[in-house]
Amino acid sequence: MFRDRPPLPRPQALGPRADLGPHRPVRREDPAHRARARAVVAVPQQEGRVDLRARWRDHPAPAAGRAALRAAHGAGAGVPHRAQADPPIRGRHGHRSARGVHTRDRRRGAAERPLREGAVKVIVPLAGKGTRLLPLTKRVPKPLVRVAGRPVMDYVMDAVKPLDVDEIIVITGHLKNVVERYVVEHYDVKATFVEQKTLDGTAGAINLARPFVDSPVLIIFVDTLFEADLSLVERVDADGIIWAKEVEDYQRFGVIVTDAQGYMQRIVEKPSTPVSRLANIGLQYVRDWKTLFDGIAHVLTQPPGKGGEYYLTDAFQYMVDHGRRLLTAPVRGWYDCGKVDTLLETNRHLLDNGRVRLPTGPCPRCTIVPPVYIEDGVQIHDATVGPNVSLEAGSHVTESTITNSILGRNVRVVRSTVHDSVIGDDQVIEGRTVQASVLDAGELAPAT
């Protein structure tokens, strides 16, 4: 049960610091923590685990800290931070040597945490290759694919800002260095990275986070955007929450069968008959994290499912079978970003809900059909752009028509037509039609 507890009086010291007196600064309130963030470089660990702890940024950050996580939605963008044992961690204002942290030391430290009531760890599995967005995802990790001008992961991180996020545990794989650097440079929260070298399913991915978990967890699969009431984690009397969306094409999803009060009874993967239409959207909060990992351990001893994969949903079934109560909660919206047609639908939803941006510069003999997202520095003339088009900085469009498409930075479109497509950065389209396709690094592939 979630219970409100009276806050600790300040400046009261916590845990092992209590005997140092009432005027001892609370953890992270001492001058050293106020002055500068700490970063620790990644080191290889057993089974490919990597630990990179970014205690905020490795350069002076705005005076936001954890307050930024509770603030209104923000933006972010950037490039990676290499995870190696020898070179220094470099910030925007200089550099200094990094220190390695071994798994054994990390586990010892866990006994003192968490120090805050209500703190949650966020587990983000990002190891997938995003094959339905090839060839773009050869270069861009799936969570960093941009929609309406921002990486998908930015929208997800915005959604968790109201929570007291203690740490994000990122399960990496494909293009892991790109993901690690982006997270370190753009999110003001401690981050731990664990590499999933064998893609053995969602249960295998979450199991890699086990050595770093000592509090309730929020699990987010970031190939979708969602509109959900995350404040339920502080108000609901349950061992966990699984957010779900009612769908018509139930055959494509794992669906949740509930009792009359909305608590999960079982999950059925891709049923042939409509036993339920509540699709598991890939957003779960687990208060009883110990039983979750017991369930995962049990699942990993069983024969794998299709494709040699172990499913996290089976661990949830284990929890229910062992008397735990998992509430199914509705979402207001659920928007897939994993393939071309749904990514474009999500782009349209974002443009219809506040992300519209009209061109500010001259646009001779052009027609703009809203909704569109057109960044500053885009040159358009003798062209029709829209509806549902995102066009990023540095791009040039002339004597062309673009509809229902996402185009990256520095794209050149001349005497061409682009429909229903996703175009990566720095591409040239001249004298041709691109329809229902993905274009990146000069390679064109049909949308799947």
N, C-alpha and C positions, 0 to 999 in steps of 0.2 A: 504494500500500500504506500502511496505517496503521501507524506505528511509534511506539513509546514513546520519548521523548527525556528525558534527565535534566533535572530542573527547574533553572532558573537560581538560583544562590546569591543570597540576599538580604542586604543591600539593594543589589543590583547594578542600575545604571542601564541603560536600554535604548536602542538605536538612536542617534539624534542627541544623546542626553543623556550618552552614555558618557564623553565627554571632560570632563565636568563633575566627575568624581571618584566614588569608590565610595560616598560618603555622600550623594550627591544622591538625594532621594526618588524612588522609582519612580513612574511615571505613575499619577495618581489617588491617590497616597499622601501628597501634600503637604498642608499645613494647609488650603489653600483648598478642596481637594476633600473633605477630611474635614468641613469646616464646613458646606457647603451644596451642594445639587444645582443644576445649570444647566439652563435651558430656553431654546430658541430658537424664535421664532415662525415660522410658515409664510410663504413668499413664493411668488407664482406663478412657474412656470418653463415652459420649452419643453414643448409638448404637454400642458399642464395639470398638469405635475409640481409637487408641493408638498413642501417639506422642513420638517418640524417635528421638531427634535431635542430630545427630553425626556431630558436626562441625569439620570435618576431623576426625582424629583418636584420641582416648583417650590415646595416648602415642606419644612421639616425632616422627614425620614423616620426611621422606626425604624432602629436600628443593625443593618441587615440587609444592604443592598447586594446584591452578587452572591451572597452566601451564601443570600439568600432564594430565589434561583432553584434552588438545590440542596436546599432544605429540603423537608419534607413538604408535601403538598398544602394550599393555603390558599384563602381566599375573597376576593371583591371585589365592589363594586357602585358605581354612580355616574353622573354627568352630564358633558356635554361642555365642551371647552375651545375657544373660537373661534379659528380660524386666520386671522388678518388681519395686515397688515403694520404697522399704526399703534398699536393699543392695547397696553397693557402686559400681560405675563404676570402673572396673579394666582394666588397660592397661598392656602392657608387662613389664613396668618398675615401677609398683607400683599401688596405688589406692587412690581414694579420694571420698568423698560423692557426690552423684548426686542430682540434683534438678528436681522437677516435673514442668511441664508446662501445664496449663489448656487450654481448647479450647478457652475460652473467652479471655484469655491473648494473645493467639496466633493470634486471629482475630484482636485485637487492634494493634498488632505490624505490621500487614499487610499493614496498611495505609502508612508506610514509605518505602515500597518496591514495585517493584524492583528498585534498585539504578543504575543498569547498563542497558544501551540501548542494546537490543538484547538478554538479558538473557531469558532462557527458563526453565520451570519446566518439568521434565520427570515423567510421571505416568506409573507405572509398575504393572499391575494386576497379582498377583501370587497366588490367593486363590485356584485354581483348585487342584484336587487330583491326576491327572495324571494316571487315571485308566487303560489306555492302556499300561502302563509300570509296572503294578503290577507283582510280589510282591516288586520290587525294590523301588517303590515310597511309600511304607509303611514307609520306613526309610529315603529316600532321596527325598526332594522336587523336583518337576519336573524341575524347572529352574537350579537346582544344579546337575542334572544328567550329568555325564562327557562324552564328546565325543572328541576323539583325545587328551585325557589327560587333558581336561579343562572343567569346568562347562559351560553349555550352556549360562548362564547369563554373563559370562566373555566376551564372544565374542560380545554379544549385547552391553555391557558397553564400549567395545573398539570402537564400531561403533559410539557412541555419543561423543567421546572425542573431536572431532573438534568443537563441539558446546560449547557455554558459558552456561553450565548447572548450574543453581542457586541452584537446590534442586531436589532430587528424592523422589517421593511419592509412597511408596510401599504398594499395597493392599494385605494384607496377609490373610491366612486362615489355610490350612493344613500345619502342622509342622512349624507354624509361628515363634517359638523361634529360630529354626535352620536358617531360612531365615534372621531374624533380625540380629543375631550375624554375619552371613557371610557378609552381606552388610556393617555393621558397621566396621568390621575388614579389609575389603578388597577394599573398594572404597573411595577415597578421595573426598567426596562430602557430603554435609549435607543431611540427610535422615529423612523422616517422615514416620511412619508406621501406617496404619489404618487396623484394622481387619474387614474382611467381614464375619460376623457370619452366615448370610443367603445367600446361593449361588443363587441369583436371577438374574443372567445374567450379561452381560458386561456393560449395562447401570447402573445397580445397583452398580457394582464395581467402575466405574469411578465417580459416584455420591458421593461416600464416600470421594473423594479427594476435593470436592468443598470448604470446609472451609479453605483450605490451598493454594488455587490457586488465584493469583493476577497478572498473566502474561500469555503470550502464553504457550501452553503445547505441548509436544510430548508424544504420547501414544504408548507404545510398549508392545505387547504380546510376551513374551519371550519363547514360545515353538517353535519358528522358528528362523533361522538365515537368514540374508538378506545382499545383496550387493546393496546399494542405495546411491544416491547422496543427502546427507542431507544438503549440502550447499544451496539447493533450498530454504530453509526457510529464507535465507538472501537476495534472489534475485528475488523471484516470487511475482508478484502483485496479491494476492489472500487472501481470508479469511481463507484458510486452504489448506492442501495438503493430499491426500490419495494415498499412494503408492500401486501399483497393478501389477499383473503378468498375462500375457496371458497364459491360460491353455486349455488343451483339454477336461478334465473331469469337465466341468463347472457345472455339476449337483451337485457336492460336496461342492460348495462354494457360498458365497454371491458375486454376480458379479455386476460390475458398468457399467451403461449405461451413455455414455458421449455425449456432443455435438461435433461439428466439431473442436472446439478449445481444447478439452480434459477436459472440466469442467463437473463435475458430474451433471446428470439430475435425476437419481434414482438408488437405489440399489435393486436388486432382490435376495432374498435368495433361493439358490438351485433351479434354474429354470429347468423346464422340456424341454424347447426349448432354443436354443442358442441365447437369446436376447443379450448376451455379453459373451465374454470369458475373460474379465478382472477381475480376482479374487482379492478381498480385502485381503491383506496379514497380516493385523493386525499391521500396522505401519502408524500413522497419526499425522500430525502437525496441530494444530488449533490456529490460531492467534486471532480470535474472540472468546475467551474462554467464554465470557459472554453469547453469543447466544448458544454456545454448551451446557452450563449448563441449559439455558432456555429450550433447546430441550430435555435434559434428564429429567427435571422436567415434561415436557409435556408427555413424554413417560411413566413415572412412574404413570401417572394418567389413562393410557389406560389399557385395559385388557392385561395380559401377553401373551407371545407367548408359543410355545411348551415347555413343562417341567416347566411352571411357570416362564419363564425367560423374561427379558426385554433386548432389543438389542440396543447396541450403534449405530448401523447402522441406526436405526430409528431416532436417534437424529441428525445424519448427514442429513437425509432426511428432517427433520424439518428445519435445517439451509438453505438448498437449497430452500425449499418452502417459506422461509421468505427472499429470495433475496440474500443470501450469496453465494459466489463463492468458490467452492472447486475444486481445480485442481487435476486431476488424473495424477500421475507421474509413469513412469516405473521403475522397478528394474532389475538389471543385473542378480541377482540370488536370489532364495528363497528356503530355505532348512528346511524341517519339522523335528522336533526332538520329536514329540509327540507319536510315536509308533515305534515298533522294526524295521520294514523294512525301514522306512524313516530315522530313527536314524542311521542305518547302512549306508544308502546312503549318509547321511550328513558326516559321518565319512570318507567315501571314498573321498568325495569332498575335505574335509580338508586335507587329506593325499596327494591328488593329487596337492594341492595348498600350499605347504610349511610346513605342519606339520609332514612330514616323519621323523622318528627317528630310526636309526638302532642300534642293540645291540652293546655295546662297549666291553663287557667282552667275555671270552671264550665261545664257542658254539660248543662243540664236537659233531660230527655226526648229525648236524642239518642243515635244509634247510630253509632259509628265502626267502619268495616270496614277493617282494615289490608290493604295498606300505604297510608299517607297521609303527606303532608307538610303540617302545619298550623302556621303561624307564630303567635307570641305576638300577642295583641291581636285575634284572630279571635273573633267572637261566634257561637255556634251554639246553637240550642235548637229542640226539636220537629222534628228533622231527621235524615236519614240521609246520612252522608258516607263515601264509599269503596265499593269498593276503587279504588286507583290514582287518587288525587286530590291535587293540590297546590293549597293555598289560602293566599294570602299576606296579610300584615298589613293590618289595618284593615277586613277584609271581614266581612260579616254574613250569616248564613244562618238562615232561620227557616221552618218548615213546608214544607220542601223536601227533595228527594232529588238528590244529586250523585254520579255515578259516572264513572270513567275520563275525567277532565277536568283541565285546568289552568286555574286562575282567578288573575288577578293581584291587585294591591293595591286595597283600597277598593271591592271588588265587593259589591253588595247583591243577594241572591237571596231572594225572598219568594214563598211559595206557588207554587213552580215546580219543574220537573225539568230537570236538565242532564246530558246523556249524551254521551260521545265528542266533546267539544268543547274549544276553546281560547278563553278569555275574557280580554280585555285589561283594563288598569287602569280603575277608576272607572266600571264599567258597572253598570246597573240591570236586573235580570231580575225581573219581577213578573207573576205570574199567567199564565205561559206555559211551553212546553216548548222547550228548545234541544237539538237532536239533530244530531250529526255536522256541526258548524258552527264558524265563527270569528266572534266578535263583538268589535268594537272601535269606539270613537267613535260608538256608536249604530248602526253598520252591521253587518248580519248577512249572511254569505255561506256557502254550503254548502262543506264540506270537499272538496278535490280531490286 
